[in-house]
Amino acid sequence: MMTAPELYDGVLWRRTLAFFIDLFLLGFVYLAIGFLAMLATALTFGALAPVQAALMALLPSIYAAMTIHWFGATPGMRAMNLSVRDWRGRSCGLAQGFLMAVVFYASFGLTSGLIMLVPLFSDRRRAAHDMLAATVVVRAAHVPAAGRPA
């Protein structure tokens, strides 16, 4: 099922645009959560500062994992008609979405973004974090109805 060429047609440029849409949306999430976390830290006289730091560091991965688990894609991916699936074509679980996101942000930071050259040379335009998390990003319109999230 996940070998049909139409599933991967135009995925690379759509993923790029989806990333920038998610980056924009994540900015608003950061503002809201950051304000609340800063307020909670101030009200506890700094006792929650370590929790705030950890939350803010993990926020992009939490955002990606929750939206991939709940909706099958991040809001940016949904806007670009993409869907995240496991290697068998099923919906991703929360842990798999979180792993995909953590590996993406870690590898992106460690390689200064050079890791994003991998999809140019891989089958099905899969990125390194897709391969490590056993996921694949496909065109949502071409996923058979049985493979769509309930």
N, C-alpha and C positions, 0 to 999 in steps of 0.2 A: 504494500500500500504506500509506503513512504518513499518509493523509488520513482514515482511518476514525475516527469520533468516539469509539468505545469505547476507543481507544488513549489518549485524553487525559482520560477521565472520572475526576475526583478526583485528578488528578496534582498540583495546586497544594498541597493540604493534605498529601498524602503526601510531597511534596518537603520541605515545612517540617519535618515530623516526622523524616524521614530525615536532614536537616541536623543536628538536635539529637542524634540517635543517633550520627552520625559525629563530632560534636564531643566527645561523651562518650568514644567509643573512641579518638579522636585524643589525648585527654588521657593515656590510658595509654601510647600510642605515644610521646608526648613525654617522659613520665617515663622510660621504658626507654632510648630513644635519647639523651635528654639526660644521663642518668647515664653511659652509655658514652662519649659525646662529652666530657663533663666529665673523666672519668677519663683518656681519651686526651690531652686538653689538658694535664692536670696532669702526666702522665708525660712529655710532651714539653716541659715547662717553658713552656707558653704558645704554642709554635710552631704548634699546630693551632687556636688560637683563631679565626682568620679562617675556617677551614674549618668549625668548629663553628657559628659565627654564620650562615654561608651555608646549612648543612644545616638548622639549626633554622628559618630563614626559609622555606626551600623544602619543609619536611616536609609541610605540608598538601597542597600541590600534588602532591608525589611519592606520597603516600598515595592521593589521588584518582585520579591517572593510572594507577598500577599496578593498583588494584582495578578500575577501569573497563576497562582493557585485559584483565586476566586473567579477570574474572568478569562483565563487561558492566554493572557498577554498583558503587557503593561498598557496604560492608556495611549502612549505613543504608538505602540505596535498595533493596537486596535484601530487607531486613526489611519494607519497605513495598511490595514487589512492583512495583518500578520497574526500568526498563532504559534505558541510554543507547545511542542509535543515531546513526549519521550521517544526513544528510538523505535518504539513499536507503533507509534501513532496515537497513543493515549494521552490524556491530559496529565499535566505534571502535578505532583504533590507539592506541598509547602516546603518540605525539606529539599526536594530537587530544585525548586525555584530559588530557594535561598542559596544552595550550593552554586548554582549557575551565576547568580548575582555576585556572591562573595569572590568567586574565582575571577569573574570579569573585572571587578574593581581592583582586586589585588594584582592581577597580571597587567592591567592597564597602567597602574601606578608604578609597578616595578620595571616595566619596559618603556616607560614614557610614551605609551600609546602604540609602540611598534608591533605589539601583539595583534593589532587590528589588521595587519597585512596577511595574516593566516587565511582569512576567508577568500582572498584573491587566488589562492593556490589549492584550496581544499575542495573535495567533492561536496556537492550540494551547498556550497558557500558557507560551510559550518566554521564558526570561530573556535578557538582553542577552548574557551569556557563551555561551549556547547558540547564538544567532544568529551571533556572531563566530567561534565554533569549528565552525559548520555541524553542530551536533548537535541532537538532540531527545530529551526524556525522555518515555517512554511506559509504560503499564501492561504489565509483563512477561507477564502471563497472556494478553494479547491479541495478542502478537507472533507471527506465523506461525512454525511450526517451522523453516522454511528460513532465517528471519532471526535465529534464536537462535545464540549462540556455540557453537562446537564443543567 
